[in-house]
Amino acid sequence: MNINDMRELTIDELKAKISQNRSKLFEIRFKLATHQVENTAEIATLRHEIAQASTVIREKELQAEASSVVCP
């Protein structure tokens, strides 16, 4: 999923995506410890997606905060 697709999601959907990716990352790390991982590049991909989703959440929070501030 690219960053533009993530920007179309709601904050709740992004948080669910982060949770899902973290659980996948845990499973992959567990398999890595037992030498059962086929694709180690997936670890970096999941970490990257988690970071992107966190960034988009922060952007949305800042955007909401800026729109609620009343300028005199």
C-alpha positions in Angstrom: 0.0 0.0 0.0 1.5 3.3 -0.9 1.3 6.6 1.0 -1.4 8.1 -1.1 -3.7 5.2 -0.5 -3.0 5.5 3.2 -4.0 9.2 3.2 -7.5 8.2 2.0 -8.1 5.9 5.0 -9.5 7.1 8.4 -7.4 7.3 11.5 -9.2 4.2 12.9 -8.4 2.2 9.7 -4.8 3.3 9.9 -4.5 2.2 13.5 -6.0 -1.2 12.6 -3.5 -1.4 9.7 -0.6 -0.7 12.1 -1.9 -3.3 14.6 -2.2 -5.9 11.8 1.3 -5.1 10.5 2.8 -5.3 14.0 1.3 -8.7 14.6 2.6 -9.9 11.2 6.0 -8.5 12.1 5.9 -10.4 15.4 5.1 -13.6 13.6 8.0 -13.1 11.1 10.5 -12.3 13.8 9.4 -15.5 15.6 9.9 -17.5 12.4 13.3 -15.8 11.9 14.4 -17.0 15.3 13.4 -20.6 14.3 15.0 -20.3 10.8 11.7 -20.7 9.0 11.5 -17.3 7.2 11.5 -17.4 3.4 11.5 -13.7 2.7 13.5 -11.6 5.1 12.8 -8.4 3.1 9.2 -8.5 4.4 10.5 -7.3 7.8 11.7 -4.1 6.3 8.6 -3.7 4.2 6.3 -4.1 7.3 8.4 -1.6 9.4 8.2 0.9 6.5 4.4 0.5 6.2 4.1 1.0 10.0 6.1 4.2 9.9 4.2 5.5 6.9 0.8 4.9 8.6 2.1 6.5 11.8 3.2 9.5 9.8 -0.2 9.8 8.1 -2.0 9.6 11.4 0.2 12.4 12.7 -0.5 14.5 9.6 -4.2 14.1 10.1 -4.0 15.0 13.8 -2.0 18.2 12.9 -4.5 19.1 10.2 -7.4 18.7 12.6 -5.6 20.7 15.2 -4.8 23.5 12.7 -8.4 23.7 11.5 -9.7 23.9 15.1 -7.5 26.9 16.0 -9.3 30.2 15.7 -7.2 33.1 14.6 -8.2 36.6 15.9 
